[in-house]
Amino acid sequence: MRKRTQETPENRQKRRRSLGTAAALLAVLLAVLTGINLLCGELERRNSWRVDCSFNALTTQSETTLAVLEGLTRPVHIYAVYARGEEDQPLLELLNRYAAASPLVTWEQTDLSLNPSLLTRYRGSTADSALSTDSLIVTCEETGRFKVLSYTDFIALGVNYDEGAYEIAGLKYESSITSAIRYVTRDTIPRAMILQGHGEMDEGSTGLLASLLASNSYDVAYFTLNTTETELTPDDLLLVLSPQRDLNADEMAALTDFTAHGGSILFTCDYTDPIFAMPNWLSLLRSYGFLPQEGVVIASQEEKNTYYSGNRMYLIPIVQRTEITADLVDAHTDTLLLVGCRGFALPQESDRSLTTETLLLSGARAYARRLDGRSIEQQEGDEMGPFALALQARRITAEGYISRAVVLGSSSLLTSADIYAMTDTQAFIIRIAEFLLDTEPADLGIVAKTALRPGLSARSVTLGVILTAALPFLVALAAMLVLRRRQ
């Protein structure tokens, strides 16, 4: 048997020193690796180095957003109101990218239960903008403005015709946040002034329109021409929505002065409105080349693509390519629906001071019927189309200003939630407002990201099949090359 060598005290001390040195080096190495990991994580967060590999590229920013962030001149701070453990991780990752793209954008996560003062500091002006959990607050101290974005601001709804219900069609994180940043940092905010006092549609019936305008960075106010509390200026957008009573002389003078100095108006004129009994309103319409016709426009049965679901009073207009609709037509997002629409005479040749264009057109075989209890079927004497269902105009006033106007033959386009969801009406309305105020687009054309992962198809597995078949072939080829060298 081999005799066991007894370890000397000197060797034992050397071994202990080496073990201590190894443990210290290991501890230092772990500390260094932990520090590098934390540093890389912080650098990744600050500089947004993480690659977006999601199927819908939800956290990838568009060139439009990057251009907006590059042009920022005022600091923006964003509060992400989410409780710990209940965060929307893709949204927070997107906020990291905003902060990385501009030093003027900062954000923090906060909980309402820990920071209740936010409820009083950032109280929304409407129910839709009221602060709650799962919200973002986009703020700018220099302008004093803020924008509350809730979950509903981040989704785009569509109609599932098979199920007969609404469903989430897209996610608008980037579009909503970028628009909010532009809103809070702009020098001035356009106002949309909804006229009252003549039997027009009131706040209850126009709430949907007011919410749409507010969500697109417009200040919305209801007013009357006889009040001094809210003064109408030529920089405002005036909305005259289906009045039932005429203007008096003072009101007519006020609107004449408003348009003479470049004020712009959006009219609606339903077929039930007594427009021919209101000479002042009629005169104002005619000053823009808008000539309303009597009766309601009925689509011809033969023109199937001009009405919806068999109801020939539900018109699908032919959208004309104009300054308002050019980008909608190009993007094929120009589906609209008009319920019970009045027609207008097609515009005549323009002159130097007035240009009137057809915005929406009926089918060529449509006709106008006066609904007096009889059938909507065509009768002898009914005026034949095509009719202009909406018109736009630009008029140079005697004072040298440019006044713009748009008239719609149906107010349903502005007030129906179903039409908003089923068609491209919302984008159309915003384009009208931008035309009338001669401003750049508010939504910036940022496309919503796909909400649902697309289903598998034959094309989805093509690459996998090719790789599966190619792998054995490549292995066999490599083996043949090796065997040939050995031989």
N, C-alpha and C positions, 0 to 999 in steps of 0.2 A: 504493500500500500504506500501511495505517495504521502509524504508527511506534509501536513498543512502548515503553510508559512504564516506566522503570526504577524499582523500588521503593527508596525511601529507607530508610536505617537506622532512622529514627524510626518509619516505617510498619511496618517489619519487627518492631521491638520491640513496637509496639502490638498487632500481630497475634499475636505469641507470648504476650503477656500475656493477650489475650482467649482464646486456645486453652488456656492454662494455667488460666484462670478457669473455662472451660467443662469442662475435664477434672476440676478439683477439685469443681465443682458436681455433675458426673455421679457422681464417686466418693462424694460425700456423699449424693446421692440414692439410689445403689445400697445404701449402708450403711444409710440410713434405711429403705428398702424391705425390706432383709434383716432388720433389727431388728423392723420391724412384722410381717413374716411369722413370725419366730421367736416374737414375743410373742403373736401371734394363735394360733399353733399350740399354745403352752403354755397359753393361756387356754382354747382349745378342748378340750385334754386334761383340764385341771383341772375345767372346768365342764361337760364333756360336751355341748358345743354341736353336735356332729356329728349330723346327722339319720340315723336308721336307715331306709334304703330297701330293705333286704333283703326277699325274698319272705316269710320266716317271722318277721321282726322279732326276730331272735335276740338282739340286744343291747338290746332295749327292756325296761325293768323294769316289773313289775306293781305295782299299788297295794299289794299285800301286802308285797312287798320294801321299798318305800319306807316303809311303816309300821314294819317291823322296824328299818330303819336309823334312822328318826327316834327310835325308842325306845331306841337303844343308850346304855348308860351306861359301858361299858368299851371301851378301845381294842382294835382288831383289826388285826393285820398279816398279810398274805397273801404267801407266796412262790410265784411262778410258776416252776416248775422246768422251764425250756425252754432248750435250746441256741440260741445266736444263729443266725438263719436258719431255724430249725425251729419257730418260734412258731405257736401257734394264734391267728391274728389276731382272729377274732371273740371269742374268750375274753378276750384282753387288752383289747379295746375294752370288753367288758362290765365288766372290773375297773376301767377308767377311770370308768365310770358309777357303780360302787359308791363309789369314792373321791370322786367329785364330789357324790354324794348325802349323804355323811356325813363330817365332819372326823375322825371316830374310826376310819375305815377307810383304811388305807394298804396299798400293795403294791409289790413290786419283783420284777424278773425276775432269776433266778440260774441258774447252771449247776452241776450236781453235780460236774463235773470241776474247777471253780474253787472250789467251796465244799463239799468232802466232809464237813465237820463236820455238815452237815444230816442225814446218814445216822445219826449217833449221837444227835443232839439230838431228832430226830423219828422215832424208830423205831416203826413201827406195831405194834399188839398182835396183829394177825392177818396172815395172808398177803395177804389182800385189801387191807389198809391199809398194806402195806410201801411205803416210799418208792422211787420210781424216776423216771426222766425222764418228761416229759410229765405232770406231776402238779401239784396245788396243795396247799400247806400253809396251812391257816387256823389262826392262833394267837391266844391271848389270854394275856398275861403275868400279868394280875391273878388269873385262875383257875388258870393253869398247864395248861390243857387245849389240845389241838390236834386237828385233823382232817385226815387225808390224803385227798385226792380224786384218784383216777386216772381214766383215760379211760373205764373201765367205769361210773363213777359218773355220767357225763355222757350216757349213751345209754339209751334205753328200747327193749327188744326186743319184737318181735311175731312172730307165726307167719304165714308165707306158706303158706296151705293148698294153693295150686296147685303150689308148688315143694316143699312138705313140708320146709321149713327155716325157721330163725329169721332175721330180718332187722331192721335198725335201723328202728324205727317213730317215734322222736322224740328230741329233744335236751333234756337236763335241766340245762343249765348253771346257769340262774338258781335252779331248785329246789334243786339240790345245794349251791350256794354259800350261799344264804340259810339253809338248814337247818343248814349247818356253822357259820355265824356265830351262830345262836341256840344251838347246842350248846356252843360254846366260851365263851359269855358268860353262860350260865344259872347261877343260884345253886346249884342242885342238879341232879343227873342221876338219873333213875329207874333202878332195878335190876330186871332180869329174872332170877329165881333158878330154875334148872332142877334139879328134885329127882332124886337118884340113890339107889341102895341097895335098890330093890325091883323090879329088872328093867325099869325104865323105859328109854325110848329114850336112848341114850348120846350122847356128844359127836360120835361119827362119823356117826350117823344124823340128828342135829339141827343139823349145821353150817350148812345153808342157812338154817334159821330163826334161828340165832344171828347170822349175817351180816346178815340182814334187820333184826333188832332193833338190832344195833350201828350199821347205816347210818342208822337213824332215831333216833339219840341215846339208846339204852339201853345201860347197862352190863350185860353178860351174864356170869353166873357159874354154875358147876355145884357142887352141894354135897350133903351128906347131913345128915339131922337129928341124927346122933350126933356130928358134929364140932363143935369150938368155934372152928375157924379162920374160918369164915364164918357170921356170925349172921344169922338171918332176922328181919326187922323188919316191922311192919304196913305200912310205906311201900313195901315191895317187892311186885313181881308174882311170885307163885309159879306155876310151870308144872309140872303133874303129867301126864306124857305116857305113857299106857298102861302103868301098873304091872302086874307079874305076880305080886307077892307082897304080902301084907297088911301093914299097920302093926302094930307091937307096941304095948303099952299106953303106954309113955313117948312114942313118936312120935305116937300118937293124941292124947295130952294136949298135946303141943307144938303140933300143928296146930289143935286146938280153941282153945287160948289165942291162937294167931295170928289165927284168924278172929274170935274174940270181941272183939279189939281193932281190928277193921276191916281185917284182911288179906284180900286178894283172890286168887282162884285161877282158872287156866285148866286145865281137864281135857281129856284126850282118852280116849275109851273105845271101842276098836276091837271089832268083833264077835267077834274071837278071844280077847279078854282074859277071864280067868276071874273076872269081877267078882262073880259070885254066890257064889264061894268065898272072897271077901275081905270079911268083914262090916264091918270098920272103914272101908274105902274106900267100901263101899256105903252105910254110915250117913252118911258125910260128903257123898256125892252127894245122898242123900235129904233132908239138912238144907236143901238149896237147892231142893227140889222137882224134882230130876232123878231120874226113874224109868226106868232102862234096861230094854229089852226083849231077849228072847233072839232069836238068829238074825241074819241079814243081810237088809237091806231090798232087795227086788227090784222094779224098776219094771215096771209093766204094759205089755205090748206096744202097747196102744191109746193110751197117753199118750206119743207120740213125743217130745214136747218135754221129757220128764223124764229122759231118759238119752242117752248119747253114743255115736255111731258103732255102733249096733246092739247094744252091750253093756249089758244091763239092770242090771248091778252098778256101772256107771259113772253115778252119779246126777247130774243137773243139778237142784239143789234150787230150790225156790221161795223166794226171799229175802223175808222178812217185813219190813215197815217198822217199825223200832225205833230206839231211841236210837243204836245202833251203826251201823245201815245207812241211816239217813234220807238222808244226802247221797249215798251210793252209788246208792241207788234213784233219786233225783232226777236224777243225772247219767247214768243208764243204764250205770253201770260196776259191775254186780252179777252178772256171770256167774261161777259157781263150779262146781267139779267135785269130787265125793266118790267115791272108789274103795273099794268094800267097806265099806258104812256100817252101823253099828248104829242102831236106832231107839229113841226114847224116847217115853213116854206123853205125850200132849198135856197141858199144865199145867191144873190146876184153878183155880177162882176164887182170887184173891189175898186175903190177909188183911192186917192192919195191919203185921205184922212181916215178911212175905215176899211179894215180887212176882216171879213167874216167868213169862217170856214165851218164845214160840216164836221162834227166830231163823231157822232154815232148816226148810222143810217139804217132805215128799215129795209125790208125786202122790196123788190121792185113792184110786186103785185099786192102789196099791203093796201088797205083802204081805211078811211076814217068813218066811224059810226057814232051817231049821237044816241046814247043809250036812253031810250024813252020807254023801257018796258018791253020792247020788241026783241026779236032774236038778234044775235050779233052777226048773223049771216049777211052777206053783202046785199044791199038793196040798190035799186035804181036811184041815181042822184048822189050816191056816196062818192066823196072825193077819192081819187086814186093816187097811190104813191108813185115813186118812193118818197118818204118823208124824212126830214132831219129830226132825229130824236134827241139830239144834243148839239149845241153850237158853241163855238168859241169866237171871240172877237178882240181886235186890238184897234183902239181909236185914238188918233192924235187930236187933242183938244185945242181950242182956240188959244189957250195960254201956253201951248207948246209941250204939254205933258202927254204921256201915254197912259191911257186908261184901258184896262183889260176886263173882259167879262166872259162868263160861261153860263149857259142856261141848260138845265136838264128837264126833260118832259115828264119825269117821274121821280118823286122824292123817295120811293122805296129803295133806290140805289144807295141812299145815305142812311137809312134807318132800320133795315132788316138784318137781323143777326144771321138768318139762314143764307141770305145773299152774300153777306160778308164771308161766311165759311165756305160756300159752294163755288164762289167765283173769284175773280181777281179784282174785285171792287175796291178793296182797301188801297192797293197800290194805285189804282186809277184815281181815287179821290185825292191822295197825296200829290199825285202828278198835277192835278188840277190846281191845288193850292199853290204849288211851286210855280206853275205858269202864271197864275194871277199875281203873285208877289214878286215874280221874276227872281227867284232864289235858286240856289243849287240844291240838288236832291238831299233830303234829310236822312233817308235810309241807306244811302251810299251804295246801294246795289249789292250788299253783302248777302250771299245766298245762304239759306238755312241748311244745316248739316242733316244728313239722313238720320232719322231716329231709330229705325229698326234695321238690324243686320239683314242684308238681302238673302233670300233663300238659295239653297244649292241648286245648280242646274248642270247640264252636261258640260258647259263651258267652264264651270267652277272647278271640275276635277281633271280637266285636260292636262294641265301642267303636271299634276301628281301622277297621272297615268304615264306620261312621257318619261318622267324621272324614274318611276318604278321599272319600266321596261329598259331604260338605258343603263341602270346600275349593274345588272348582271352582265350586260354586254361590255361595259367598261372594265369590269373585273376580269372577264375572259380575255380581253385585249391586253390588259396589263400582264396577265399570266403568260400569254403567248410571247410577249416581248422578253420576259425574264427567261423563259425556257429557250428561246432562240439564242440568247447570249450565252447561256450555259452550254448549249450544243456546240 
